[in-house]
Amino acid sequence: MLGKKSVDQINAKISSIIGADMVVDGNIRAKEAVRVEGSVTGDVETEGALIISSSGKVKGNVKGSSIIIGGSLEGDLTSGGRTEVASTGRVIGNIRTKSLIVDENAVFQGQCIMNSEGIATRPESSTQTSETDKQDQDAKKDNDNNNKWNKR
């Protein structure tokens, strides 16, 4: 359940509102809190809080200091603080946050990484390289073992 005090504090600082009848195609960047009541297709990035209300829909990645999802999000979420998925919320994507609250009846499909400050992300190419290196090492071991048997 959304805490009354925290929502009131965030509402007092909101500088941008995407209204219920608005449709935005493109990325949004803001320094202050953003509230989405309409539809956004694109990434939403704010240095402040991000609220996706129960009527709000975002198809894209979101980033904010704290994030409350009451509507629908299809994309990855990154929060430097608290993330809350309300009972009316739906998140289809990965979450990277410091703390997470998922209310009863909320939907979350994806992976979650918490306390992400100490986690270093590896580029995908380095993962592929290390898998290739491992396969090469395994093949070399097999060849060495075969050579042992062939010498005897």
C-alpha positions as CSV (number, residue, x, y, z in Angstrom):
1,M,0.0,0.0,0.0
2,L,1.3,3.4,-0.8
3,G,2.3,5.3,2.3
4,K,0.1,8.5,2.6
5,K,3.0,10.6,3.9
6,S,5.5,9.5,1.2
7,V,3.0,10.1,-1.6
8,D,2.1,13.5,-0.2
9,Q,5.8,14.5,0.0
10,I,6.4,13.3,-3.6
11,N,3.3,15.0,-4.9
12,A,4.4,18.3,-3.4
13,K,7.6,18.2,-5.5
14,I,6.2,17.0,-8.9
15,S,7.3,19.3,-11.7
16,S,6.0,17.4,-14.7
17,I,2.8,15.6,-15.3
18,I,1.9,13.5,-18.3
19,G,-1.9,13.8,-18.2
20,A,-4.3,10.9,-18.6
21,D,-5.3,11.9,-22.2
22,M,-1.6,12.5,-23.3
23,V,0.3,10.1,-25.5
24,V,4.1,10.6,-25.7
25,D,6.2,8.9,-28.3
26,G,9.9,9.6,-27.4
27,N,12.2,9.8,-24.4
28,I,11.6,12.0,-21.4
29,R,14.3,13.5,-19.2
30,A,13.7,15.7,-16.1
31,K,15.5,17.0,-13.1
32,E,12.5,16.9,-10.8
33,A,9.8,14.4,-10.1
34,V,7.6,13.1,-12.9
35,R,4.1,11.7,-12.7
36,V,2.8,9.6,-15.7
37,E,-1.0,9.3,-15.9
38,G,-1.1,8.9,-19.7
39,S,0.9,6.7,-22.1
40,V,4.6,6.9,-22.9
41,T,6.5,4.9,-25.5
42,G,10.1,5.6,-24.8
43,D,12.5,5.9,-21.9
44,V,11.7,8.0,-18.8
45,E,14.7,9.3,-16.8
46,T,14.5,11.7,-13.9
47,E,16.8,12.8,-11.1
48,G,13.8,13.0,-8.8
49,A,10.9,10.5,-8.1
50,L,8.9,8.8,-10.8
51,I,5.2,7.9,-10.3
52,I,3.3,5.9,-12.8
53,S,-0.3,6.2,-11.7
54,S,-2.9,3.5,-12.1
55,S,-4.0,4.8,-15.5
56,G,-0.3,5.3,-16.6
57,K,1.5,3.1,-19.1
58,V,5.2,3.2,-20.0
59,K,6.8,1.0,-22.7
60,G,10.5,1.7,-22.2
61,N,13.1,1.8,-19.6
62,V,12.7,4.0,-16.5
63,K,15.2,5.5,-14.1
64,G,14.7,7.7,-11.0
65,S,15.7,8.3,-7.4
66,S,12.6,6.5,-6.2
67,I,9.8,4.9,-8.3
68,I,6.2,4.1,-7.6
69,I,4.4,1.9,-10.1
70,G,0.6,1.9,-9.9
71,G,0.0,1.4,-13.6
72,S,1.9,-0.6,-16.3
73,L,5.6,-0.7,-17.1
74,E,7.1,-2.8,-19.9
75,G,10.8,-2.3,-19.7
76,D,13.7,-2.2,-17.2
77,L,13.6,-0.1,-14.0
78,T,16.6,1.4,-12.3
79,S,16.1,3.2,-9.0
80,G,18.8,4.6,-6.7
81,G,16.4,4.4,-3.7
82,R,13.1,2.8,-3.1
83,T,10.9,1.1,-5.6
84,E,7.2,0.2,-4.9
85,V,4.9,-1.8,-7.1
86,A,1.3,-1.0,-5.9
87,S,-1.5,-3.6,-6.0
88,T,-2.7,-2.1,-9.3
89,G,0.9,-2.1,-10.7
90,R,2.3,-4.3,-13.4
91,V,6.0,-4.5,-14.2
92,I,7.2,-6.7,-17.1
93,G,11.0,-6.3,-17.0
94,N,14.0,-6.3,-14.7
95,I,14.4,-4.2,-11.6
96,R,17.6,-2.8,-10.2
97,T,17.0,-1.0,-6.9
98,K,18.2,-0.4,-3.4
99,S,14.9,-1.5,-1.8
100,L,11.7,-3.1,-3.2
101,I,8.1,-3.3,-2.0
102,V,5.6,-5.4,-4.0
103,D,2.0,-5.1,-2.8
104,E,-0.4,-8.0,-2.9
105,N,-2.0,-8.5,-6.3
106,A,0.8,-6.6,-8.0
107,V,2.4,-8.2,-11.1
108,F,6.2,-8.5,-11.5
109,Q,7.7,-10.6,-14.2
110,G,11.5,-10.3,-14.4
111,Q,14.6,-10.3,-12.4
112,C,15.5,-8.1,-9.4
113,I,18.9,-7.0,-8.2
114,M,18.8,-5.2,-4.9
115,N,21.5,-3.1,-3.3
116,S,23.0,-2.6,-6.7
117,E,25.6,0.0,-5.5
118,G,28.2,-2.7,-5.0
119,I,27.4,-4.7,-8.1
120,A,29.6,-4.2,-11.1
121,T,27.9,-5.0,-14.4
122,R,29.8,-7.0,-16.9
123,P,29.4,-6.2,-20.6
124,E,27.7,-8.9,-22.6
125,S,30.7,-9.2,-24.9
126,S,33.0,-10.1,-22.0
127,T,30.6,-12.8,-20.9
128,Q,30.7,-14.2,-24.4
129,T,34.5,-14.0,-24.5
130,S,34.8,-15.8,-21.2
131,E,32.5,-18.6,-22.4
132,T,34.5,-18.9,-25.6
133,D,37.8,-19.0,-23.5
134,K,36.3,-21.7,-21.3
135,Q,35.3,-23.8,-24.3
136,D,38.8,-23.4,-25.8
137,Q,40.4,-24.5,-22.4
138,D,38.1,-27.5,-22.3
139,A,39.0,-28.5,-25.9
140,K,42.7,-28.1,-25.0
141,K,42.3,-30.4,-22.0
142,D,40.5,-33.0,-24.1
143,N,43.4,-32.8,-26.7
144,D,45.9,-33.2,-23.9
145,N,44.1,-36.2,-22.5
146,N,43.9,-37.8,-25.9
147,N,47.6,-37.2,-26.5
148,K,48.4,-38.9,-23.2
149,W,46.5,-42.0,-24.3
150,N,48.0,-41.9,-27.8
151,K,51.5,-41.9,-26.4
152,R,51.1,-45.0,-24.4
